[in-house]
Amino acid sequence: MVDSAKPNYVSLDLADAPADRPFVYTNMVMSADGKVVIEGTERGLGSPVDQQLMRELRTNADVVLNGANTLRKTGSSSRLKDSRLESLRISRGQPPNPIAAVLSSSGDIPLDRLFFTSDQFRAIVYLGDTASSERVAAILATGRELVEVPATNPVPAMFRHMRETLGAQRVLVEGGPTLNGMIFDQELIDEYFITIAPRLVGGDETMTAIRSDRVSTAALVQQLKLISAVTNPETGEMYLRYRRINS
Ligand SMILES: NC(=O)c1ccc[n+]([C@@H]2O[C@H](COP(=O)([O-])OP(=O)(O)OC[C@H]3O[C@@H](n4cnc5c(N)ncnc54)[C@H](OP(=O)(O)O)[C@@H]3O)[C@@H](O)[C@H]2O)c1
């Protein structure tokens, strides 16, 4: 099961999407003590190999989704930045880059970021229905699409829109932990990709991959099956792929 060097995530054997939502797979990088940020961002955690795997995972996605706080901290984009992978998507009848999407409650997001300015990908803001009309107007003025979702429970409506209106089969969730937590709460993480980086970060408050009030018990835990585990002696990283086992 444990191979050496790098997995190939370019053409994944992901299951078909259900009728009411896309198939959901998440990708995160964490330290050996399970932390997903250093000094407020994920920068510096993963190696160039981890970055390449992120691009390969995006190759399989119709939509790449982030939470708004990740957009604020590090930016959000669905770009592959790899002409070979872009060509592969085009040969499959897909746009070269997936749709980029962000979920926000406040609508207080930086409108000068690549997410709003790039012409290399389509982008959609899923915005809670309690955001102010000023924020709505400012987002629409960028020319990007805006889809209102119920702030009380945004995830099902957002996924339904992706599946039914965008025709999305697969959404790649790239964090952060709050967004992951909202999806975890509803048991909608179908596959979970994680890079373990050879670093220790520490800190009681430092975030882990899933932020949620819902705590599993031994009897009610979301079980995962290990699909692949690859080690890279050069980077010291481990690349894990899990699939959630439905009860
Ligand atoms: N290690 C990794 O692989 C990795 C990957 C991604 C991100 N990160 C790190 O994770 C951190 C960000 O994570 P985070 O957990 O703070 O935030 P996040 O998951 O990126 O964003 C969560 C966002 O969800 C929105 N939201 C919350 N409740 C909502 C509701 N009911 N309806 C609609 N929208 C709702 C909020 O938007 P508003 O605030 O706009 O209201 C909130 O900012 C950053 O430091 C980033 O660097 C690490």
Ligand as a Chemical Component Dictionary entry (heavy atoms), coordinates in Angstrom:
data_LIG
# 
_chem_comp.id                   LIG 
_chem_comp.type                 NON-POLYMER 
_chem_comp.pdbx_formal_charge   0 
_chem_comp.three_letter_code    LIG 
# 
loop_
_chem_comp_atom.comp_id 
_chem_comp_atom.atom_id 
_chem_comp_atom.alt_atom_id 
_chem_comp_atom.type_symbol 
_chem_comp_atom.charge 
_chem_comp_atom.model_Cartn_x 
_chem_comp_atom.model_Cartn_y 
_chem_comp_atom.model_Cartn_z 
_chem_comp_atom.pdbx_ordinal 
LIG N1  N1  N 0  -3.408  23.850 4.967 1  
LIG C1  C1  C 0  -4.282  23.926 3.995 2  
LIG O1  O1  O 0  -4.347  23.043 3.132 3  
LIG C2  C2  C 0  -5.230  25.115 3.932 4  
LIG C3  C3  C 0  -6.140  25.173 2.880 5  
LIG C4  C4  C 0  -7.018  26.265 2.830 6  
LIG C5  C5  C 0  -6.965  27.254 3.798 7  
LIG N2  N2  N 1  -6.049  27.149 4.800 8  
LIG C6  C6  C 0  -6.002  28.210 5.814 9  
LIG O2  O2  O 0  -7.239  28.228 6.486 10 
LIG C7  C7  C 0  -7.478  29.548 6.986 11 
LIG C8  C8  C 0  -8.896  29.953 6.652 12 
LIG O3  O3  O 0  -9.802  29.021 7.179 13 
LIG P1  P1  P 0  -11.059 29.452 8.037 14 
LIG O4  O4  O 0  -11.556 28.229 8.681 15 
LIG O5  O5  O -1 -10.692 30.612 8.900 16 
LIG O6  O6  O 0  -12.075 29.989 6.961 17 
LIG P2  P2  P 0  -12.595 29.378 5.552 18 
LIG O7  O7  O 0  -13.052 27.988 5.753 19 
LIG O8  O8  O 0  -11.600 29.669 4.500 20 
LIG O9  O9  O 0  -13.834 30.323 5.270 21 
LIG C9  C9  C 0  -15.026 30.150 5.986 22 
LIG C10 C10 C 0  -16.013 31.193 5.512 23 
LIG O10 O10 O 0  -17.287 30.623 5.394 24 
LIG C11 C11 C 0  -18.214 31.676 5.434 25 
LIG N3  N3  N 0  -19.363 31.209 6.197 26 
LIG C12 C12 C 0  -19.383 30.767 7.467 27 
LIG N4  N4  N 0  -20.642 30.466 7.837 28 
LIG C13 C13 C 0  -21.423 30.721 6.770 29 
LIG C14 C14 C 0  -22.808 30.625 6.504 30 
LIG N5  N5  N 0  -23.646 30.189 7.438 31 
LIG N6  N6  N 0  -23.274 30.986 5.291 32 
LIG C15 C15 C 0  -22.427 31.408 4.330 33 
LIG N7  N7  N 0  -21.092 31.529 4.505 34 
LIG C16 C16 C 0  -20.603 31.175 5.716 35 
LIG C17 C17 C 0  -17.575 32.863 6.131 36 
LIG O11 O11 O 0  -17.525 33.944 5.201 37 
LIG P3  P3  P 0  -17.438 35.495 5.673 38 
LIG O12 O12 O 0  -16.336 35.549 6.671 39 
LIG O13 O13 O 0  -17.172 36.254 4.423 40 
LIG O14 O14 O 0  -18.743 35.830 6.289 41 
LIG C18 C18 C 0  -16.205 32.333 6.488 42 
LIG O15 O15 O 0  -15.182 33.251 6.307 43 
LIG C19 C19 C 0  -6.465  30.448 6.308 44 
LIG O16 O16 O 0  -5.495  30.781 7.267 45 
LIG C20 C20 C 0  -5.859  29.586 5.225 46 
LIG O17 O17 O 0  -4.515  29.917 5.014 47 
LIG C21 C21 C 0  -5.195  26.107 4.893 48 
# 
loop_
_chem_comp_bond.comp_id 
_chem_comp_bond.atom_id_1 
_chem_comp_bond.atom_id_2 
_chem_comp_bond.value_order 
_chem_comp_bond.pdbx_ordinal 
LIG N1  C1  SING 1  
LIG C1  O1  DOUB 2  
LIG C1  C2  SING 3  
LIG C2  C3  SING 4  
LIG C2  C21 DOUB 5  
LIG C3  C4  DOUB 6  
LIG C4  C5  SING 7  
LIG C5  N2  DOUB 8  
LIG N2  C6  SING 9  
LIG N2  C21 SING 10 
LIG C6  O2  SING 11 
LIG C6  C20 SING 12 
LIG O2  C7  SING 13 
LIG C7  C8  SING 14 
LIG C7  C19 SING 15 
LIG C8  O3  SING 16 
LIG O3  P1  SING 17 
LIG P1  O4  DOUB 18 
LIG P1  O5  SING 19 
LIG P1  O6  SING 20 
LIG O6  P2  SING 21 
LIG P2  O7  DOUB 22 
LIG P2  O8  SING 23 
LIG P2  O9  SING 24 
LIG O9  C9  SING 25 
LIG C9  C10 SING 26 
LIG C10 O10 SING 27 
LIG C10 C18 SING 28 
LIG O10 C11 SING 29 
LIG C11 N3  SING 30 
LIG C11 C17 SING 31 
LIG N3  C12 SING 32 
LIG N3  C16 SING 33 
LIG C12 N4  DOUB 34 
LIG N4  C13 SING 35 
LIG C13 C14 SING 36 
LIG C13 C16 DOUB 37 
LIG C14 N5  SING 38 
LIG C14 N6  DOUB 39 
LIG N6  C15 SING 40 
LIG C15 N7  DOUB 41 
LIG N7  C16 SING 42 
LIG C17 O11 SING 43 
LIG C17 C18 SING 44 
LIG O11 P3  SING 45 
LIG P3  O12 DOUB 46 
LIG P3  O13 SING 47 
LIG P3  O14 SING 48 
LIG C18 O15 SING 49 
LIG C19 O16 SING 50 
LIG C19 C20 SING 51 
LIG C20 O17 SING 52 
# 
